[in-house]
Amino acid sequence: MLIVEAGGRAIQGEGRESPLVTTTIRDRIVPEAGSDPVTHSEPRVPLDPPDASSEGIAPHRVPGWDDPVMASEFTVVTRTRHPAARLFDVSLSIDAHIGSMARSGEWAVAGVTSGRIGLGQTVTWRARHFGVWFTMTSRIVELEQSRRFVDEQVSGPFRSFHHEHVFDEGDEGTVMTDRITLASPILGRLVERTILVPYLRRLIEQRNRHLVDSLDA
C-alpha cells in the first residue's frame, strides 16, 4: 500500500513493498536572488536552510540571474525498509532512471548514458512532456556516499533546477527525501504552481516507486 499526503489529504494507492511506503508532499514559495546571467558548470554553495521565523519563506539563490525571482520548492519523502546504501546507489543509476520514466520516453543522449553517475559528471536527458520534446543537461554537484547528493541543471528548459536527495537510515528502514527547487523561464507563477509543480511531483513519485520496486524484485 502507498499513502500519499498532499495538501492535508491522504491518497491511497497500490505498492508492492511491505511495510508501508509513505510519500509526503509539501509546496512552498521561496524568494530567490541570483548572480550574473551566465551558464555555470561548477558546484555552487548549497541552498540556505529555511528561516523558522519566516513561516516557510526562505532566501535562496537562483544561479545565473540578477533580478529577484520567485522559485517553487516541493519535497517528497519516501519511507522504505531498504538500506540507505542500496537506495543511494539505485538513485544514481542512469538505467534505473530511464526505466522509471518509460512513459515520457526519456533516455540519456550524452554524458554518462548508462551505469552509475558520479560527482562532477553530467548526463543529458531527452524526454517528451506536455507533447513537447525537451533536452536537459544535469551535473552531480555534491555527493556524500550513502547519505546525500545534489544534481543541478547545467542547461535546459528551466531558469534554474536544483534537486537534493537525502537518505536517512534508522531502525525501521530508510527515509528518502527529495527536495526540488525550480524556476521556469516563461511560465507565470500561477501556471508554474498549479500545473508544472504537480506534474513534476508526480514524476518524482513515479520514479521513487520504480526505484523501490526494483529493489523488491
Secondary structure, DSSP 8 states (H G I E B T S, - for coil): -EEEEETTEEEEE--S-SS-EEEEEEEEEEEE----SS---S---------GGGTT---B--TT-SS-EEEEEEEEEEEESS-HHHHHHHHTBHHHHHHHTGGGT-EEEEES-SSB--TT-EEEEEEEETTEEEEEEEEEEEEETTTEEEEEEEESSSSEEEEEEEEEEETTEEEEEEEEEEE-SSS-HHHIIIIIHHHHHHHHHHHHHHHHHHHH-
